[in-house]
């Protein structure tokens, strides 16, 4: 004598059962399907029942795949870090297991990230673009170290789909070259980079322009609404400035303050880009 909604919910909470299966259609079924799969996966991992090699007796890869299909297939704005954190907390508190929550969450996120890769590959997205988009996506940050807003899995998918159309453009290639160069040199000399810029010693037009060009792109990441189009537009604006900077300015100046300033500029640009995309993993013919 259950209602039609309850009956459909019971049936659909098993969906998707495989890669080709349907997704839940009822709004009431989706959270139940997601919670059921997440609870199963979290419980299994808490008991160290993590699949290795070809062995997967409890079909946990299929469970993780189902979670990924629900979030990305239905384009849900959900954060896997938040979901796994909540699932672990509830399990730990209810059963009093004294779990190592950070370790367990990292294992879950690594496992789910593999399914995200599969989902993007199934859509024909290049392997290097997948690596670039998903870089550091599964890292667990201590609460006190959390700073920038983390991109959601659906945003990563949308970003990858958007960039497929622009990867081979000359503007994008030039931007990648400029930012990778900035990343390489700032990574090579981390001890020479100050905590903040000394604007009083910015004397060259090229370094002043570099600093001015950084201001709007750093502010753009503080906005709640960030889009792939915005990222590409920021690249378009800053690329000629950075290219000119490297053409006309000696970064490794004998003056340690000038050198530190220039390395700081390079580091800030690289860090901004890395929040969204690891350009160093991209491969061009």
LINCOR-V552769 format. One record per residue. RES is the residue in three letters. SS is DSSP state (a for helix, b for strand, c for the rest). OMEGA is omega in whole degrees, -180 to 180 (NA if undefined). Layout:
RES_SS_OMEGA / RES_SS_OMEGA
This chain:
UNK_c_179 / UNK_c_179 / UNK_c_180 / UNK_a_180 / UNK_a_180 / UNK_a_180 / UNK_a_178 / UNK_a_179 / UNK_a_178 / UNK_a_-180 / UNK_a_-172 / UNK_a_-177 / UNK_c_174 / UNK_c_-176 / UNK_c_-12 / UNK_c_-178 / UNK_c_176 / UNK_c_-174 / UNK_c_-177 / UNK_c_-174 / UNK_c_177 / UNK_c_173 / UNK_c_178 / UNK_c_180 / UNK_c_-179 / UNK_c_179 / UNK_a_-179 / UNK_a_-176 / UNK_a_-173 / UNK_a_-179 / UNK_a_178 / UNK_a_179 / UNK_a_-179 / UNK_a_-179 / UNK_a_-180 / UNK_a_-179 / UNK_a_-180 / UNK_a_178 / UNK_a_179 / UNK_a_-178 / UNK_a_-179 / UNK_a_179 / UNK_a_-180 / UNK_a_-180 / UNK_a_178 / UNK_a_178 / UNK_c_179 / UNK_c_178 / UNK_c_-175 / UNK_c_-179 / UNK_c_177 / UNK_b_-177 / UNK_c_180 / UNK_c_-176 / UNK_b_177 / UNK_c_-172 / UNK_c_-178 / UNK_c_177 / UNK_c_-178 / UNK_a_175 / UNK_a_178 / UNK_a_177 / UNK_a_179 / UNK_a_177 / UNK_a_178 / UNK_a_177 / UNK_a_-180 / UNK_a_179 / UNK_a_179 / UNK_a_-176 / UNK_a_-176 / UNK_a_179 / UNK_a_178 / UNK_c_178 / UNK_c_-180 / UNK_c_179 / UNK_c_-178 / UNK_c_-179 / UNK_c_-180 / UNK_a_177 / UNK_a_180 / UNK_a_-179 / UNK_a_-179 / UNK_a_178 / UNK_a_180 / UNK_a_-180 / UNK_a_180 / UNK_a_-179 / UNK_a_-180 / UNK_a_180 / UNK_a_-178 / UNK_a_-178 / UNK_a_-177 / UNK_a_-176 / UNK_a_178 / UNK_c_-175 / UNK_c_-177 / UNK_c_-177 / UNK_c_167 / UNK_c_-170 / UNK_a_-179 / UNK_a_180 / UNK_a_-179 / UNK_a_180 / UNK_a_179 / UNK_a_178 / UNK_a_179 / UNK_a_-178 / UNK_a_177 / UNK_a_-179 / UNK_a_180 / UNK_a_179 / UNK_a_176 / UNK_a_179 / UNK_a_176 / UNK_a_178 / UNK_a_179 / UNK_a_-177 / UNK_a_180 / UNK_a_178 / UNK_a_180 / UNK_a_179 / UNK_c_174 / UNK_c_180 / UNK_c_-177 / UNK_c_-178 / UNK_a_-178 / UNK_a_176 / UNK_a_176 / UNK_a_178 / UNK_a_-178 / UNK_a_-177 / UNK_a_-174 / UNK_a_-179 / UNK_c_178 / UNK_c_-177 / UNK_c_-175 / UNK_c_-178 / UNK_c_176 / UNK_c_178 / UNK_c_173 / UNK_c_-175 / UNK_a_-176 / UNK_a_-178 / UNK_a_-178 / UNK_c_-178 / UNK_c_-176 / UNK_c_177 / UNK_c_-178 / UNK_c_179 / UNK_c_179 / UNK_c_178 / UNK_a_-180 / UNK_a_177 / UNK_a_177 / UNK_a_177 / UNK_a_-180 / UNK_a_179 / UNK_a_180 / UNK_a_180 / UNK_a_-180 / UNK_a_-175 / UNK_a_177 / UNK_c_-177 / UNK_c_-173 / UNK_c_-174 / UNK_c_-174 / UNK_c_178 / UNK_c_-178 / UNK_a_179 / UNK_a_-179 / UNK_a_179 / UNK_a_178 / UNK_a_179 / UNK_a_178 / UNK_a_-179 / UNK_a_-178 / UNK_a_-177 / UNK_a_177 / UNK_a_177 / UNK_a_178 / UNK_a_180 / UNK_a_-177 / UNK_a_-176 / UNK_a_178 / UNK_a_177 / UNK_a_-177 / UNK_a_-177 / UNK_c_-177 / UNK_a_-177 / UNK_a_-179 / UNK_a_-175 / UNK_c_179 / UNK_c_179 / UNK_c_178 / UNK_c_-178 / UNK_c_173 / UNK_c_-175 / UNK_a_-176 / UNK_a_-179 / UNK_a_172 / UNK_c_-175 / UNK_c_-177 / UNK_c_-180 / UNK_a_-176 / UNK_a_-180 / UNK_a_175 / UNK_a_179 / UNK_a_178 / UNK_a_-179 / UNK_a_180 / UNK_a_-179 / UNK_a_179 / UNK_a_-173 / UNK_a_-178 / UNK_a_-178 / UNK_a_177 / UNK_a_178 / UNK_a_-177 / UNK_a_-180 / UNK_c_177 / UNK_c_180 / UNK_c_-178 / UNK_c_-178 / UNK_c_178 / UNK_c_-177 / UNK_c_175 / UNK_a_179 / UNK_a_178 / UNK_a_180 / UNK_a_-178 / UNK_a_179 / UNK_a_178 / UNK_a_176 / UNK_a_-178 / UNK_a_-178 / UNK_a_-172 / UNK_a_-176 / UNK_a_-179 / UNK_a_179 / UNK_a_-179 / UNK_a_178 / UNK_a_179 / UNK_a_178 / UNK_a_-178 / UNK_a_179 / UNK_a_-169 / UNK_a_-175 / UNK_c_173 / UNK_c_-177 / UNK_c_-177 / UNK_c_179 / UNK_c_178 / UNK_c_177 / UNK_c_-176 / UNK_a_180 / UNK_a_178 / UNK_a_179 / UNK_a_180 / UNK_a_177 / UNK_a_-176 / UNK_a_176 / UNK_a_178 / UNK_a_178 / UNK_a_180 / UNK_a_-179 / UNK_a_-179 / UNK_a_178 / UNK_a_-179 / UNK_a_-180 / UNK_a_179 / UNK_a_-178 / UNK_a_-176 / UNK_a_176 / UNK_c_-174 / UNK_c_-170 / UNK_c_176 / UNK_c_-174 / UNK_a_-178 / UNK_a_179 / UNK_a_-178 / UNK_c_-178 / UNK_c_178 / UNK_c_-180 / UNK_c_NA
